Amino acid sequence: MSQPVKIAIAGANGRMGQAVAKALEGRADAVVAARFDRQGVEGADLVSRDEALATAEAVIDFTLPEASVALAEDAAARGGPALVIGSTGFSIEQLARIDAAATKIAIVRSGNYSLGVNMLMGLVRQAAAALPAEDWDIEVHEAHHRRKIDAPSGTALMLGEAAADGRGVGLGQVADRGRDGVTGPRKDGAIGFSVVRGGGIIGEHSVIFAGESESLTLSHSAIDRGLFARGAIAAAVWVKGKPPGLYDMQDVLGFSQ
């Protein structure tokens, strides 16, 4: 049997960092090699980022965009380790910096590490391709806990991109991300987004295809935060040894082939 992949956990004291650590317990294919958090944060068994990068073969990072970018650039300057990034809310400039880092190391970046969500993306893409834009409106609805800081969620944007891709357009051309007041009639071909933030909702996503006489809803609900951790671990095991490049969960699951 091959040796388990040595994984470092960024943002180890956070909700997802703790979920990743729990999901790694008892696994034969991966093991916690290091845990670290932002500079100045102390805790049991925490090490510096430098020590974590020197120890690990892959890093799982569910933190904040600025921290993820700094981590990617630091890892790229060292020539490794590989990264699995689950942070969301990146700016265009931040994404460009991650893209640049991926020319030197392997990076998996995804707005969602759920198998179900990635299956949903494929279904949304197919439905959008089959249902004419002039007859079917598309609305992406998402709900998360009150502590989530970005909106729409990274997953909602992924679903919007899948719908736009199915229609052969760029999401930036057709996205409608805010409605307030007298907005006028909906534009043909627009892909709308609606957002709920409240309580402890882990994550709910629906894509509604609305026609004049019928509607179709494709949806996914997360019941346990651990599912995202398990998906990220699968990505970390997969990305070890991969050549430099930017990958996503579709690559990890073989859906891109």
Salt bridges, closest charged atoms under 4 A:
ASP29 OD2 - ARG27 NH2 2.85
ASP37 OD1 - ARG38 NH1 3.87
ASP50 OD1 - ARG78 NH2 2.76
GLU57 OE2 - LYS240 NZ 3.32
GLU73 OE2 - ARG97 NE 2.78
ASP74 OD2 - ARG49 NE 3.29
ASP74 OD1 - ARG78 NE 3.22
GLU93 OE2 - ARG97 NH1 3.42
ASP137 OD1 - ARG186 NE 3.67
GLU139 OE1 - ARG179 NH2 2.85
GLU139 OE1 - ARG186 NH1 2.91
GLU142 OE1 - HIS144 ND1 2.80
GLU142 OE1 - ARG197 NH1 2.73
ASP150 OD1 - LYS148 NZ 3.14
ASP165 OD2 - ARG125 NE 2.91
ASP176 OD2 - ARG179 NE 3.40
ASP224 OD2 - ARG230 NH1 3.90
